[in-house]
Amino acid sequence: MTTQPSFEQKICTRPDFAARAAVLPRPLVFTNGCFDILHAGHVRYLAAARSEGDVLVVGLNSDESVRAIKDENRPIVGQ
């Protein structure tokens, strides 16, 4: 039996977000972006955002949004 990584238990959909966020500690920091290729710049940016509050919530752009923003060959790694 394979156990789910703990971070996967934190993933939720937009409809579920309000209920999940209501019980999170404050201050809550939110950011979003196209993270189809996670690189050192993203990691530094997310670490800095996390330092601004007790909880960091990261919204991921949809694959459709990434294609529109970047190009038709993106995302490299899908949502």
Gaussian input, Z-matrix of N, CA and C with variables (Angstrom, degrees):
# hf/3-21g

backbone

0 1
 N
 C     1     B1
 C     2     B2     1     A1
 N     3     B3     2     A2     1     D1
 C     4     B4     3     A3     2     D2
 C     5     B5     4     A4     3     D3
 N     6     B6     5     A5     4     D4
 C     7     B7     6     A6     5     D5
 C     8     B8     7     A7     6     D6
 N     9     B9     8     A8     7     D7
 C    10    B10     9     A9     8     D8
 C    11    B11    10    A10     9     D9
 N    12    B12    11    A11    10    D10
 C    13    B13    12    A12    11    D11
 C    14    B14    13    A13    12    D12
 N    15    B15    14    A14    13    D13
 C    16    B16    15    A15    14    D14
 C    17    B17    16    A16    15    D15
 N    18    B18    17    A17    16    D16
 C    19    B19    18    A18    17    D17
 C    20    B20    19    A19    18    D18
 N    21    B21    20    A20    19    D19
 C    22    B22    21    A21    20    D20
 C    23    B23    22    A22    21    D21
 N    24    B24    23    A23    22    D22
 C    25    B25    24    A24    23    D23
 C    26    B26    25    A25    24    D24
 N    27    B27    26    A26    25    D25
 C    28    B28    27    A27    26    D26
 C    29    B29    28    A28    27    D27
 N    30    B30    29    A29    28    D28
 C    31    B31    30    A30    29    D29
 C    32    B32    31    A31    30    D30
 N    33    B33    32    A32    31    D31
 C    34    B34    33    A33    32    D32
 C    35    B35    34    A34    33    D33
 N    36    B36    35    A35    34    D34
 C    37    B37    36    A36    35    D35
 C    38    B38    37    A37    36    D36
 N    39    B39    38    A38    37    D37
 C    40    B40    39    A39    38    D38
 C    41    B41    40    A40    39    D39
 N    42    B42    41    A41    40    D40
 C    43    B43    42    A42    41    D41
 C    44    B44    43    A43    42    D42
 N    45    B45    44    A44    43    D43
 C    46    B46    45    A45    44    D44
 C    47    B47    46    A46    45    D45
 N    48    B48    47    A47    46    D46
 C    49    B49    48    A48    47    D47
 C    50    B50    49    A49    48    D48
 N    51    B51    50    A50    49    D49
 C    52    B52    51    A51    50    D50
 C    53    B53    52    A52    51    D51
 N    54    B54    53    A53    52    D52
 C    55    B55    54    A54    53    D53
 C    56    B56    55    A55    54    D54
 N    57    B57    56    A56    55    D55
 C    58    B58    57    A57    56    D56
 C    59    B59    58    A58    57    D57
 N    60    B60    59    A59    58    D58
 C    61    B61    60    A60    59    D59
 C    62    B62    61    A61    60    D60
 N    63    B63    62    A62    61    D61
 C    64    B64    63    A63    62    D62
 C    65    B65    64    A64    63    D63
 N    66    B66    65    A65    64    D64
 C    67    B67    66    A66    65    D65
 C    68    B68    67    A67    66    D66
 N    69    B69    68    A68    67    D67
 C    70    B70    69    A69    68    D68
 C    71    B71    70    A70    69    D69
 N    72    B72    71    A71    70    D70
 C    73    B73    72    A72    71    D71
 C    74    B74    73    A73    72    D72
 N    75    B75    74    A74    73    D73
 C    76    B76    75    A75    74    D74
 C    77    B77    76    A76    75    D75
 N    78    B78    77    A77    76    D76
 C    79    B79    78    A78    77    D77
 C    80    B80    79    A79    78    D78
 N    81    B81    80    A80    79    D79
 C    82    B82    81    A81    80    D80
 C    83    B83    82    A82    81    D81
 N    84    B84    83    A83    82    D82
 C    85    B85    84    A84    83    D83
 C    86    B86    85    A85    84    D84
 N    87    B87    86    A86    85    D85
 C    88    B88    87    A87    86    D86
 C    89    B89    88    A88    87    D87
 N    90    B90    89    A89    88    D88
 C    91    B91    90    A90    89    D89
 C    92    B92    91    A91    90    D90
 N    93    B93    92    A92    91    D91
 C    94    B94    93    A93    92    D92
 C    95    B95    94    A94    93    D93
 N    96    B96    95    A95    94    D94
 C    97    B97    96    A96    95    D95
 C    98    B98    97    A97    96    D96
 N    99    B99    98    A98    97    D97
 C   100   B100    99    A99    98    D98
 C   101   B101   100   A100    99    D99
 N   102   B102   101   A101   100   D100
 C   103   B103   102   A102   101   D101
 C   104   B104   103   A103   102   D102
 N   105   B105   104   A104   103   D103
 C   106   B106   105   A105   104   D104
 C   107   B107   106   A106   105   D105
 N   108   B108   107   A107   106   D106
 C   109   B109   108   A108   107   D107
 C   110   B110   109   A109   108   D108
 N   111   B111   110   A110   109   D109
 C   112   B112   111   A111   110   D110
 C   113   B113   112   A112   111   D111
 N   114   B114   113   A113   112   D112
 C   115   B115   114   A114   113   D113
 C   116   B116   115   A115   114   D114
 N   117   B117   116   A116   115   D115
 C   118   B118   117   A117   116   D116
 C   119   B119   118   A118   117   D117
 N   120   B120   119   A119   118   D118
 C   121   B121   120   A120   119   D119
 C   122   B122   121   A121   120   D120
 N   123   B123   122   A122   121   D121
 C   124   B124   123   A123   122   D122
 C   125   B125   124   A124   123   D123
 N   126   B126   125   A125   124   D124
 C   127   B127   126   A126   125   D125
 C   128   B128   127   A127   126   D126
 N   129   B129   128   A128   127   D127
 C   130   B130   129   A129   128   D128
 C   131   B131   130   A130   129   D129
 N   132   B132   131   A131   130   D130
 C   133   B133   132   A132   131   D131
 C   134   B134   133   A133   132   D132
 N   135   B135   134   A134   133   D133
 C   136   B136   135   A135   134   D134
 C   137   B137   136   A136   135   D135
 N   138   B138   137   A137   136   D136
 C   139   B139   138   A138   137   D137
 C   140   B140   139   A139   138   D138
 N   141   B141   140   A140   139   D139
 C   142   B142   141   A141   140   D140
 C   143   B143   142   A142   141   D141
 N   144   B144   143   A143   142   D142
 C   145   B145   144   A144   143   D143
 C   146   B146   145   A145   144   D144
 N   147   B147   146   A146   145   D145
 C   148   B148   147   A147   146   D146
 C   149   B149   148   A148   147   D147
 N   150   B150   149   A149   148   D148
 C   151   B151   150   A150   149   D149
 C   152   B152   151   A151   150   D150
 N   153   B153   152   A152   151   D151
 C   154   B154   153   A153   152   D152
 C   155   B155   154   A154   153   D153
 N   156   B156   155   A155   154   D154
 C   157   B157   156   A156   155   D155
 C   158   B158   157   A157   156   D156
 N   159   B159   158   A158   157   D157
 C   160   B160   159   A159   158   D158
 C   161   B161   160   A160   159   D159
 N   162   B162   161   A161   160   D160
 C   163   B163   162   A162   161   D161
 C   164   B164   163   A163   162   D162
 N   165   B165   164   A164   163   D163
 C   166   B166   165   A165   164   D164
 C   167   B167   166   A166   165   D165
 N   168   B168   167   A167   166   D166
 C   169   B169   168   A168   167   D167
 C   170   B170   169   A169   168   D168
 N   171   B171   170   A170   169   D169
 C   172   B172   171   A171   170   D170
 C   173   B173   172   A172   171   D171
 N   174   B174   173   A173   172   D172
 C   175   B175   174   A174   173   D173
 C   176   B176   175   A175   174   D174
 N   177   B177   176   A176   175   D175
 C   178   B178   177   A177   176   D176
 C   179   B179   178   A178   177   D177
 N   180   B180   179   A179   178   D178
 C   181   B181   180   A180   179   D179
 C   182   B182   181   A181   180   D180
 N   183   B183   182   A182   181   D181
 C   184   B184   183   A183   182   D182
 C   185   B185   184   A184   183   D183
 N   186   B186   185   A185   184   D184
 C   187   B187   186   A186   185   D185
 C   188   B188   187   A187   186   D186
 N   189   B189   188   A188   187   D187
 C   190   B190   189   A189   188   D188
 C   191   B191   190   A190   189   D189
 N   192   B192   191   A191   190   D190
 C   193   B193   192   A192   191   D191
 C   194   B194   193   A193   192   D192
 N   195   B195   194   A194   193   D193
 C   196   B196   195   A195   194   D194
 C   197   B197   196   A196   195   D195
 N   198   B198   197   A197   196   D196
 C   199   B199   198   A198   197   D197
 C   200   B200   199   A199   198   D198
 N   201   B201   200   A200   199   D199
 C   202   B202   201   A201   200   D200
 C   203   B203   202   A202   201   D201
 N   204   B204   203   A203   202   D202
 C   205   B205   204   A204   203   D203
 C   206   B206   205   A205   204   D204
 N   207   B207   206   A206   205   D205
 C   208   B208   207   A207   206   D206
 C   209   B209   208   A208   207   D207
 N   210   B210   209   A209   208   D208
 C   211   B211   210   A210   209   D209
 C   212   B212   211   A211   210   D210
 N   213   B213   212   A212   211   D211
 C   214   B214   213   A213   212   D212
 C   215   B215   214   A214   213   D213
 N   216   B216   215   A215   214   D214
 C   217   B217   216   A216   215   D215
 C   218   B218   217   A217   216   D216
 N   219   B219   218   A218   217   D217
 C   220   B220   219   A219   218   D218
 C   221   B221   220   A220   219   D219
 N   222   B222   221   A221   220   D220
 C   223   B223   222   A222   221   D221
 C   224   B224   223   A223   222   D222
 N   225   B225   224   A224   223   D223
 C   226   B226   225   A225   224   D224
 C   227   B227   226   A226   225   D225
 N   228   B228   227   A227   226   D226
 C   229   B229   228   A228   227   D227
 C   230   B230   229   A229   228   D228
 N   231   B231   230   A230   229   D229
 C   232   B232   231   A231   230   D230
 C   233   B233   232   A232   231   D231
 N   234   B234   233   A233   232   D232
 C   235   B235   234   A234   233   D233
 C   236   B236   235   A235   234   D234

   B1=1.4472
   B2=1.5342
   B3=1.3307
   B4=1.4561
   B5=1.5198
   B6=1.3174
   B7=1.4650
   B8=1.5248
   B9=1.3005
   B10=1.4520
   B11=1.5249
   B12=1.3520
   B13=1.4671
   B14=1.5272
   B15=1.3159
   B16=1.4628
   B17=1.5211
   B18=1.3392
   B19=1.4677
   B20=1.5247
   B21=1.3245
   B22=1.4613
   B23=1.5252
   B24=1.3119
   B25=1.4604
   B26=1.5291
   B27=1.3252
   B28=1.4583
   B29=1.5265
   B30=1.3189
   B31=1.4581
   B32=1.5176
   B33=1.3252
   B34=1.4636
   B35=1.5202
   B36=1.3075
   B37=1.4566
   B38=1.5184
   B39=1.3230
   B40=1.4569
   B41=1.5307
   B42=1.3480
   B43=1.4682
   B44=1.5320
   B45=1.3287
   B46=1.4678
   B47=1.5286
   B48=1.3291
   B49=1.4577
   B50=1.5236
   B51=1.3137
   B52=1.4708
   B53=1.5260
   B54=1.3203
   B55=1.4688
   B56=1.5217
   B57=1.3284
   B58=1.4693
   B59=1.5250
   B60=1.3345
   B61=1.4567
   B62=1.5209
   B63=1.3186
   B64=1.4661
   B65=1.5249
   B66=1.3175
   B67=1.4683
   B68=1.5331
   B69=1.3243
   B70=1.4650
   B71=1.5266
   B72=1.3414
   B73=1.4673
   B74=1.5280
   B75=1.3031
   B76=1.4614
   B77=1.5112
   B78=1.3169
   B79=1.4470
   B80=1.5230
   B81=1.3225
   B82=1.4489
   B83=1.5273
   B84=1.3038
   B85=1.4628
   B86=1.5166
   B87=1.3309
   B88=1.4602
   B89=1.5167
   B90=1.3213
   B91=1.4576
   B92=1.5131
   B93=1.3041
   B94=1.4617
   B95=1.5151
   B96=1.3219
   B97=1.4533
   B98=1.5049
   B99=1.3183
   B100=1.4663
   B101=1.5228
   B102=1.3044
   B103=1.4654
   B104=1.5259
   B105=1.3389
   B106=1.4626
   B107=1.5168
   B108=1.3128
   B109=1.4719
   B110=1.5198
   B111=1.3129
   B112=1.4593
   B113=1.5267
   B114=1.3252
   B115=1.4618
   B116=1.5280
   B117=1.3130
   B118=1.4640
   B119=1.5199
   B120=1.3153
   B121=1.4650
   B122=1.5152
   B123=1.3318
   B124=1.4641
   B125=1.5243
   B126=1.3106
   B127=1.4618
   B128=1.5308
   B129=1.3273
   B130=1.4742
   B131=1.5310
   B132=1.3151
   B133=1.4631
   B134=1.5322
   B135=1.3196
   B136=1.4689
   B137=1.5239
   B138=1.3225
   B139=1.4621
   B140=1.5292
   B141=1.3364
   B142=1.4639
   B143=1.5285
   B144=1.3232
   B145=1.4692
   B146=1.5235
   B147=1.3044
   B148=1.4744
   B149=1.5190
   B150=1.3102
   B151=1.4656
   B152=1.5294
   B153=1.3200
   B154=1.4626
   B155=1.5275
   B156=1.3172
   B157=1.4635
   B158=1.5098
   B159=1.3230
   B160=1.4637
   B161=1.5189
   B162=1.3307
   B163=1.4630
   B164=1.5215
   B165=1.3183
   B166=1.4612
   B167=1.5138
   B168=1.3193
   B169=1.4596
   B170=1.5234
   B171=1.3280
   B172=1.4568
   B173=1.5186
   B174=1.3153
   B175=1.4597
   B176=1.5196
   B177=1.3226
   B178=1.4583
   B179=1.5161
   B180=1.3131
   B181=1.4527
   B182=1.5305
   B183=1.3171
   B184=1.4622
   B185=1.5255
   B186=1.3207
   B187=1.4623
   B188=1.5284
   B189=1.3190
   B190=1.4661
   B191=1.5331
   B192=1.3135
   B193=1.4623
   B194=1.5242
   B195=1.3236
   B196=1.4763
   B197=1.5241
   B198=1.3459
   B199=1.4725
   B200=1.5250
   B201=1.3255
   B202=1.4665
   B203=1.5282
   B204=1.3232
   B205=1.4636
   B206=1.5259
   B207=1.3267
   B208=1.4692
   B209=1.5291
   B210=1.3309
   B211=1.4667
   B212=1.5209
   B213=1.3168
   B214=1.4691
   B215=1.5274
   B216=1.3265
   B217=1.4651
   B218=1.5182
   B219=1.3113
   B220=1.4549
   B221=1.5162
   B222=1.2736
   B223=1.4615
   B224=1.5303
   B225=1.3236
   B226=1.4616
   B227=1.5244
   B228=1.3324
   B229=1.4649
   B230=1.5207
   B231=1.3246
   B232=1.4575
   B233=1.5190
   B234=1.3390
   B235=1.4561
   B236=1.4990
   A1=109.11
   A2=116.71
   A3=121.94
   A4=109.73
   A5=115.59
   A6=118.72
   A7=109.51
   A8=115.17
   A9=122.27
   A10=109.73
   A11=118.11
   A12=118.96
   A13=110.08
   A14=117.18
   A15=120.62
   A16=112.91
   A17=118.59
   A18=119.12
   A19=111.59
   A20=118.31
   A21=120.58
   A22=111.76
   A23=117.49
   A24=121.12
   A25=111.07
   A26=117.26
   A27=121.82
   A28=112.39
   A29=118.06
   A30=121.71
   A31=109.35
   A32=115.61
   A33=119.39
   A34=109.74
   A35=115.15
   A36=120.95
   A37=109.42
   A38=116.06
   A39=120.70
   A40=112.43
   A41=119.50
   A42=118.57
   A43=113.87
   A44=117.37
   A45=121.37
   A46=113.17
   A47=117.02
   A48=120.24
   A49=113.97
   A50=119.24
   A51=121.11
   A52=111.16
   A53=116.76
   A54=119.94
   A55=111.26
   A56=116.85
   A57=120.17
   A58=110.67
   A59=117.56
   A60=121.98
   A61=111.93
   A62=117.24
   A63=121.11
   A64=112.48
   A65=117.41
   A66=120.15
   A67=112.89
   A68=117.24
   A69=120.07
   A70=110.44
   A71=116.76
   A72=120.51
   A73=110.95
   A74=115.56
   A75=122.16
   A76=109.02
   A77=120.33
   A78=125.94
   A79=112.48
   A80=114.00
   A81=123.22
   A82=107.11
   A83=117.01
   A84=123.01
   A85=107.42
   A86=116.29
   A87=121.13
   A88=109.82
   A89=115.73
   A90=121.60
   A91=107.55
   A92=116.20
   A93=119.18
   A94=109.32
   A95=115.59
   A96=118.90
   A97=112.84
   A98=113.16
   A99=123.08
   A100=106.91
   A101=116.48
   A102=120.54
   A103=110.14
   A104=117.01
   A105=119.63
   A106=112.25
   A107=116.73
   A108=122.15
   A109=105.40
   A110=117.09
   A111=120.88
   A112=108.51
   A113=116.59
   A114=120.77
   A115=110.02
   A116=116.46
   A117=121.63
   A118=112.09
   A119=118.35
   A120=121.17
   A121=111.46
   A122=116.50
   A123=120.08
   A124=110.80
   A125=116.77
   A126=120.56
   A127=110.57
   A128=117.35
   A129=120.57
   A130=110.74
   A131=117.13
   A132=122.87
   A133=110.79
   A134=116.85
   A135=120.15
   A136=111.49
   A137=117.97
   A138=120.94
   A139=110.48
   A140=117.24
   A141=120.67
   A142=110.28
   A143=116.87
   A144=120.36
   A145=110.27
   A146=117.20
   A147=121.45
   A148=111.54
   A149=116.88
   A150=120.37
   A151=112.28
   A152=117.80
   A153=122.06
   A154=113.61
   A155=118.43
   A156=119.62
   A157=112.04
   A158=115.42
   A159=120.80
   A160=112.42
   A161=116.20
   A162=121.88
   A163=108.37
   A164=116.83
   A165=121.63
   A166=108.19
   A167=116.35
   A168=122.69
   A169=106.64
   A170=116.44
   A171=121.47
   A172=108.73
   A173=115.86
   A174=121.55
   A175=108.83
   A176=116.49
   A177=120.63
   A178=110.23
   A179=116.47
   A180=119.75
   A181=108.81
   A182=116.13
   A183=120.81
   A184=109.37
   A185=116.30
   A186=120.15
   A187=110.74
   A188=117.05
   A189=121.68
   A190=111.00
   A191=116.48
   A192=121.30
   A193=111.18
   A194=116.68
   A195=120.63
   A196=109.81
   A197=117.30
   A198=120.57
   A199=110.77
   A200=116.78
   A201=120.87
   A202=111.46
   A203=117.26
   A204=121.62
   A205=111.65
   A206=116.51
   A207=121.20
   A208=110.02
   A209=117.58
   A210=122.33
   A211=109.55
   A212=115.90
   A213=120.99
   A214=113.77
   A215=117.67
   A216=121.14
   A217=113.16
   A218=117.01
   A219=122.29
   A220=107.94
   A221=121.05
   A222=126.63
   A223=112.44
   A224=114.89
   A225=120.79
   A226=108.68
   A227=116.37
   A228=122.67
   A229=106.11
   A230=116.51
   A231=121.33
   A232=112.94
   A233=113.30
   A234=119.07
   A235=110.96
   D1=126.91
   D2=179.70
   D3=-94.65
   D4=132.63
   D5=178.28
   D6=-92.59
   D7=149.13
   D8=179.91
   D9=-76.06
   D10=134.37
   D11=175.58
   D12=-57.96
   D13=145.70
   D14=-174.89
   D15=-60.37
   D16=-32.85
   D17=-179.89
   D18=-65.76
   D19=-30.02
   D20=-179.52
   D21=-66.48
   D22=-24.22
   D23=177.29
   D24=-71.78
   D25=-14.63
   D26=-178.90
   D27=-91.74
   D28=-9.58
   D29=-177.53
   D30=-78.39
   D31=132.89
   D32=176.53
   D33=-142.52
   D34=164.80
   D35=178.41
   D36=-89.97
   D37=166.28
   D38=179.39
   D39=-55.89
   D40=-44.54
   D41=179.83
   D42=-61.15
   D43=-28.11
   D44=-178.85
   D45=-88.43
   D46=-10.57
   D47=-170.76
   D48=-62.71
   D49=-45.01
   D50=-174.98
   D51=-58.36
   D52=-45.26
   D53=-179.89
   D54=-66.50
   D55=-40.35
   D56=179.59
   D57=-67.28
   D58=-42.41
   D59=-177.17
   D60=-69.16
   D61=-28.65
   D62=-176.85
   D63=-60.34
   D64=-26.78
   D65=-176.55
   D66=-102.77
   D67=2.58
   D68=-179.97
   D69=-80.85
   D70=149.19
   D71=177.14
   D72=-60.82
   D73=158.02
   D74=177.77
   D75=-117.13
   D76=151.48
   D77=2.53
   D78=-75.32
   D79=145.65
   D80=179.00
   D81=-104.31
   D82=130.63
   D83=179.71
   D84=-110.34
   D85=134.62
   D86=179.97
   D87=-121.95
   D88=138.27
   D89=170.95
   D90=-145.51
   D91=163.52
   D92=176.16
   D93=-145.96
   D94=169.94
   D95=178.67
   D96=171.47
   D97=-178.98
   D98=176.41
   D99=-95.76
   D100=101.71
   D101=-177.13
   D102=-111.83
   D103=43.14
   D104=-177.82
   D105=-74.79
   D106=-18.10
   D107=169.48
   D108=-131.64
   D109=102.91
   D110=-179.30
   D111=-78.78
   D112=122.70
   D113=-178.70
   D114=-130.55
   D115=176.67
   D116=-174.82
   D117=-57.35
   D118=-37.25
   D119=178.08
   D120=-61.77
   D121=-41.83
   D122=175.74
   D123=-62.13
   D124=-44.36
   D125=-177.85
   D126=-62.11
   D127=-43.83
   D128=177.27
   D129=-62.56
   D130=-44.66
   D131=179.53
   D132=-60.98
   D133=-46.03
   D134=-179.61
   D135=-68.19
   D136=-37.01
   D137=177.12
   D138=-64.70
   D139=-40.92
   D140=178.30
   D141=-65.43
   D142=-41.91
   D143=178.06
   D144=-62.93
   D145=-42.23
   D146=-179.96
   D147=-61.22
   D148=-33.76
   D149=-177.68
   D150=-70.55
   D151=-10.00
   D152=-178.54
   D153=-85.01
   D154=-7.69
   D155=-178.09
   D156=-159.47
   D157=-173.20
   D158=179.40
   D159=-83.18
   D160=-26.24
   D161=-176.67
   D162=-137.81
   D163=137.91
   D164=173.31
   D165=-111.10
   D166=124.58
   D167=174.11
   D168=-108.20
   D169=128.30
   D170=-178.92
   D171=-115.28
   D172=119.36
   D173=174.25
   D174=-91.74
   D175=133.83
   D176=179.63
   D177=-103.04
   D178=132.05
   D179=173.73
   D180=-63.63
   D181=144.43
   D182=177.86
   D183=-67.88
   D184=162.45
   D185=176.63
   D186=-58.56
   D187=-40.27
   D188=178.44
   D189=-60.87
   D190=-42.87
   D191=178.88
   D192=-65.28
   D193=-42.02
   D194=179.26
   D195=-60.82
   D196=-43.98
   D197=178.09
   D198=-59.31
   D199=-42.03
   D200=-178.69
   D201=-67.70
   D202=-37.61
   D203=-177.35
   D204=-80.72
   D205=-44.45
   D206=-174.65
   D207=-91.53
   D208=-85.32
   D209=174.02
   D210=-167.55
   D211=176.08
   D212=-173.30
   D213=-66.17
   D214=-17.48
   D215=179.68
   D216=-89.09
   D217=2.36
   D218=-179.98
   D219=-106.38
   D220=158.50
   D221=2.53
   D222=-78.51
   D223=156.89
   D224=174.15
   D225=-73.27
   D226=-48.54
   D227=174.65
   D228=-116.05
   D229=120.80
   D230=-176.43
   D231=-70.20
   D232=166.62
   D233=-178.54
   D234=-61.09

